Amino acid sequence: MNTGRRLMDLVAFIAVLATGIILVAVGVEPEALAIVVVALGGLYNAWNGTKTARNDRGSSSAEERE
């Protein structure tokens, strides 16, 4: 299961990198792109943290049942 998560992280990283390259090639100012990248990074961290918290809660619930 850890391999699947790492694969998802790699796909997300490549997608964000490709999007940044395309936006710079199209003519978006790098300063504006930096703001968007920081915001998307924050959203990804929030999603990733929430997902981890759900997994932790699920594990503790399973342990309590035993």
N, C-alpha and C positions, 0 to 999 in steps of 0.2 A: 504494500500500500504506500510505503514511503517513496517507491520508485514512481508511482503515478503522480504523487504530489510534486516530486522534483521535475517530472516531465511537464506538468502544468506550469510550474515556475519558469522553466526554460522557454516554453511557448509564449508565455506572457512577456518575458524579457525580450524575445526576438520580435514580437509584434510591436511592442513599444519602441524598440530601436528602429525598426523599419518605418513606423509611422513618423518618428522624428526625422529620419533621413528624407522621407518623401515630402514632409512639410517644409523643410529647409530648401529642398530642391525646387519646390513650387514657388517659394519666395516669402514664406512667413519669417518674420524677424526672429532671430535666436532668443532675444529677451522675452518675447511673448511665449515662445515655445518652452522656455525654462519655467515659466509660471505654470503652464499646463502640466508639464512633467512632474513638478513638485506636488501639484494637486492630485494627479493620478497616482503618484507614489503613496501619498497619504491615504487615499481611498483603498489602494491595494493592501496597505498595512492594516487598515481597519478591518477589511474583509478577512484577511489572513488571521488576525488576532481573534476575531469573532468565531471563525471556524475552529481554531484551536481550543477556545473556551468551550465550545459546544462538545468537542471531542472529549475534553477533560470531564465535563459534567456527565457525559454518557458513560465514561469509564467508571466514575465514582458511583453512579446509579447501579451499574452492573455489579460492582463489588458489594454494594449494600444488599442487593437481592440474594447474594450467595450467603 
